[in-house]
Amino acid sequence: MLYRVLLLGLLTASFAFAGVAAARTPKPVVEAATAGTQCVAPPDVMRRNHMDFLKHQRDDTVHGGIRGAKFSLKGCIDCHASQKTQSVAKDETNFCISCHSYAAVKIDCFECHASKARTVAQGAGK
């Protein structure tokens, strides 16, 4: 009987601790991409593999001079930049920062690359 009471107490404490730990780590807030756009791959594929796609694209661009391909960083930024900040890495809720902070992963892309979407001059193309 004492064994069951101790086991029940241990399980209760474990679940309580898990609940507290989960409450301390807020889930990432991911802003929606630009309306009317379609990502180059399904979200589950991008979540798991985007870093590999970007590294491969980086190598193709740097070593082969291939620009504007399917997994270009510029294309990602143009679709995923926040409407509020126009950036993917300026604020805690911006697209890249929100998930990378949650996963405790350092982003070093923007030490060399701009984190803001291209802006189109007013009246351009008219």
C-alpha positions in Angstrom: 0.0 0.0 0.0 2.8 2.4 0.9 4.4 1.6 -2.5 1.2 2.7 -4.3 1.0 5.9 -2.3 4.6 6.8 -3.0 4.2 5.9 -6.7 1.0 8.1 -6.9 2.8 10.9 -5.2 5.8 10.7 -7.6 3.5 10.6 -10.7 1.5 13.6 -9.4 4.7 15.6 -8.7 6.1 14.7 -12.2 2.9 15.9 -14.0 2.9 19.0 -11.9 6.5 19.7 -12.7 5.9 19.1 -16.4 3.0 21.5 -16.3 5.1 24.2 -14.7 7.9 23.7 -17.2 5.6 23.9 -20.1 4.0 27.0 -18.8 7.5 28.7 -18.6 8.2 28.1 -22.3 5.8 30.0 -24.5 5.1 28.5 -27.9 6.5 30.6 -30.8 4.2 33.1 -32.4 4.6 32.8 -36.2 3.3 35.6 -38.3 1.5 34.6 -41.5 3.3 34.9 -44.8 2.3 37.5 -47.4 -1.3 36.9 -48.3 -1.9 35.1 -51.6 1.5 33.4 -51.7 2.3 29.8 -51.8 5.5 28.5 -50.1 8.0 26.5 -52.1 7.4 23.4 -50.0 4.7 22.2 -47.5 5.1 23.8 -44.0 6.1 20.5 -42.3 8.9 20.0 -44.8 10.1 23.6 -44.4 10.1 23.4 -40.6 12.2 20.3 -40.6 14.5 21.0 -43.6 14.7 24.7 -44.3 18.3 25.0 -43.0 19.5 22.3 -45.4 17.7 23.9 -48.3 19.3 27.3 -47.4 22.8 25.8 -47.0 22.5 24.0 -50.4 21.2 27.2 -52.0 24.1 29.1 -50.4 26.6 26.7 -51.9 25.0 26.9 -55.4 25.0 30.7 -55.2 28.5 31.2 -53.8 30.3 28.5 -55.8 28.1 28.3 -58.9 26.8 31.8 -59.2 23.2 30.5 -59.3 20.8 33.2 -58.0 17.1 33.4 -57.6 16.5 29.6 -57.3 13.7 27.9 -55.5 15.2 28.2 -52.0 16.6 31.7 -52.1 16.9 33.5 -48.8 15.7 36.6 -50.5 12.5 34.8 -51.6 11.8 33.7 -48.0 12.3 37.2 -46.6 10.0 38.7 -49.3 7.1 36.4 -48.2 7.7 36.1 -44.5 8.7 39.7 -43.5 6.4 41.1 -40.9 3.8 43.7 -42.0 4.6 45.7 -38.9 8.5 45.7 -38.9 9.1 44.7 -42.6 11.7 42.2 -41.2 12.0 38.5 -40.4 14.5 39.1 -37.5 13.9 42.5 -35.9 11.2 41.6 -33.3 10.5 38.6 -31.1 7.4 37.8 -33.2 9.1 38.1 -36.5 9.1 34.9 -38.6 12.6 33.6 -38.1 13.2 34.9 -34.6 10.1 33.4 -33.1 11.0 29.8 -33.9 14.7 30.1 -33.5 14.3 31.7 -30.0 12.0 28.9 -29.0 14.4 26.3 -30.3 17.4 28.1 -28.8 19.1 28.3 -32.2 21.3 31.2 -33.2 20.6 32.8 -36.5 23.7 34.0 -38.3 22.2 34.6 -41.8 21.6 38.3 -41.1 25.1 39.1 -40.1 25.7 39.2 -43.9 22.2 39.4 -45.4 19.5 41.9 -45.0 16.5 40.7 -42.9 14.0 43.1 -44.6 11.8 42.5 -47.6 12.4 44.3 -50.9 10.4 47.5 -51.1 8.9 48.6 -54.4 9.0 52.3 -55.0 5.6 53.9 -55.2 4.5 54.4 -58.8 7.0 51.9 -60.1 5.7 49.9 -63.0 3.0 52.4 -63.9 
